[in-house]
Each structure stands twice: as C-alpha cells, then as structure tokens.
C-alpha cells in the first residue's frame, strides 16, 4: 500500500475522532496499561503541529497521561500491531492493528 493511500486510510478512520480522548491497550501482556491523549493532525513528521496539508495528514496524539517515562515515548511513533487495540472515548476503533500515531508532549490545545 502506498504512503498516500495508507495515510488516507488512517485519516478516513480517525478524522471523526479529532479532539476526542484516545487510549490504547496492549493485549499481549493482559494488562490495561493505557496512554490517554487528544487526537490532532500533524502536517508532516518534521513540521510543527498544524493544520493538515494536502500532501500528508498524520494523526497525532497530544499526551495527557503517560504510563511510562516521557523519555521513552515522547517524540516517537506508537505503531499499532496485532497486539494493540485503539480506543476512542472508551470504544474500540477499527484502526486497531495498523495505526501509527506520533506522540507530542505539549498537551491538548484549547
């Protein structure tokens, strides 16, 4: 799958949830460890957080609470695998298994 189509697929699934509370759960460990944040768009991996561009729309999770040290996750990608389930406002999303989210530590914008 090409990058444009891949990002478009993410955008189609996640766009209705922009600004909603987001969490994910790693099923392989059997624990309920979650990251909670607010989904925003990031225009490009190397650009500041901003409005989506026509070229790329990458979902970004603005972190509210981290279960790990911030050094372990902030500025990195959280990549969905078969063992990861994504939740929006407590509901399992269809994005499980292939969604990549970039973690930004500045918190949700008001």
C-alpha positions as CSV (number, residue, x, y, z in Angstrom):
1,X,0.0,0.0,0.0
2,X,1.4,3.4,-1.0
3,X,2.1,6.0,1.6
4,X,-0.6,8.3,0.3
5,X,-3.2,5.6,0.4
6,X,-2.0,4.4,3.8
7,X,-2.3,7.9,5.3
8,X,-5.6,8.4,3.7
9,X,-6.9,5.2,5.3
10,X,-5.8,6.4,8.7
11,X,-7.4,9.8,8.0
12,X,-10.7,8.2,7.0
13,X,-10.9,6.2,10.2
14,X,-9.6,8.8,12.6
15,X,-10.9,12.0,11.2
16,X,-14.3,11.8,13.0
17,X,-12.4,11.5,16.3
18,X,-10.2,14.6,16.1
19,X,-10.1,16.2,19.6
20,X,-11.6,13.1,21.3
21,X,-9.9,11.3,24.1
22,X,-7.7,8.5,22.8
23,X,-6.2,5.4,24.6
24,X,-4.5,2.2,23.6
25,X,-4.2,-1.2,25.2
26,X,-1.5,-3.8,24.7
27,X,-3.4,-7.2,24.6
28,X,-0.3,-9.5,24.7
29,X,0.5,-8.6,28.3
30,X,-3.1,-8.9,29.6
31,X,-2.8,-5.6,31.3
32,X,-4.9,-2.4,30.9
33,X,-1.9,0.0,30.6
34,X,-3.1,2.9,28.5
35,X,-1.9,6.2,27.1
36,X,-4.6,8.9,27.0
37,X,-4.4,11.9,24.8
38,X,-6.2,14.0,22.3
39,X,-6.0,13.3,18.6
40,X,-4.8,16.1,16.4
41,X,-3.4,16.4,12.9
42,X,0.3,16.8,12.2
43,X,1.1,18.1,8.8
44,X,4.5,16.3,8.4
45,X,6.8,14.4,10.6
46,X,9.4,17.2,10.8
47,X,6.9,20.1,10.9
48,X,5.3,21.7,13.9
49,X,1.8,20.7,14.8
50,X,-0.6,22.5,12.5
51,X,-3.4,22.2,10.1
52,X,-3.5,19.3,7.7
53,X,-1.9,19.8,4.3
54,X,-3.0,18.3,1.0
55,X,0.2,16.2,0.9
56,X,0.1,14.5,4.3
57,X,-2.3,14.2,7.2
58,X,-0.8,12.3,10.1
59,X,-2.8,11.8,13.3
60,X,-1.0,13.0,16.4
61,X,-1.8,12.1,20.0
62,X,-1.2,15.1,22.3
63,X,-0.4,13.3,25.5
64,X,-2.3,13.9,28.7
65,X,-1.1,11.0,30.8
66,X,1.8,8.7,30.2
67,X,2.2,5.3,31.9
68,X,6.0,5.4,31.0
69,X,8.8,7.8,31.4
70,X,8.3,10.6,28.9
71,X,11.8,9.9,27.6
72,X,10.6,6.5,26.4
73,X,7.8,7.7,24.2
74,X,7.6,11.5,23.6
75,X,8.7,12.3,20.0
76,X,8.4,8.7,18.9
77,X,5.8,6.8,16.9
78,X,3.4,4.5,18.6
79,X,2.8,1.8,16.0
80,X,-0.3,-0.4,16.0
81,X,0.3,-4.1,15.8
82,X,-1.9,-7.1,16.1
83,X,-1.5,-6.9,19.9
84,X,-2.6,-3.2,20.2
85,X,-6.1,-2.0,20.4
86,X,-7.0,1.6,20.0
87,X,-9.9,3.2,21.9
88,X,-11.6,6.5,21.4
89,X,-13.7,7.7,24.3
90,X,-13.6,4.1,25.7
91,X,-14.8,2.5,22.4
92,X,-12.7,0.1,20.4
93,X,-12.0,1.6,16.9
94,X,-11.5,-0.1,13.5
95,X,-8.0,1.4,13.5
96,X,-6.6,-1.4,15.6
97,X,-3.7,-3.2,14.2
98,X,-2.2,-0.7,11.7
99,X,-2.5,2.9,13.0
100,X,0.7,4.9,13.7
101,X,0.4,7.9,16.0
102,X,3.1,10.5,16.7
103,X,3.3,11.4,20.4
104,X,3.6,15.1,21.3
105,X,4.2,16.1,24.9
106,X,2.7,19.6,24.8
107,X,-0.8,18.5,25.8
108,X,-4.2,19.2,24.2
109,X,-4.7,22.6,22.7
110,X,-7.7,24.7,24.0
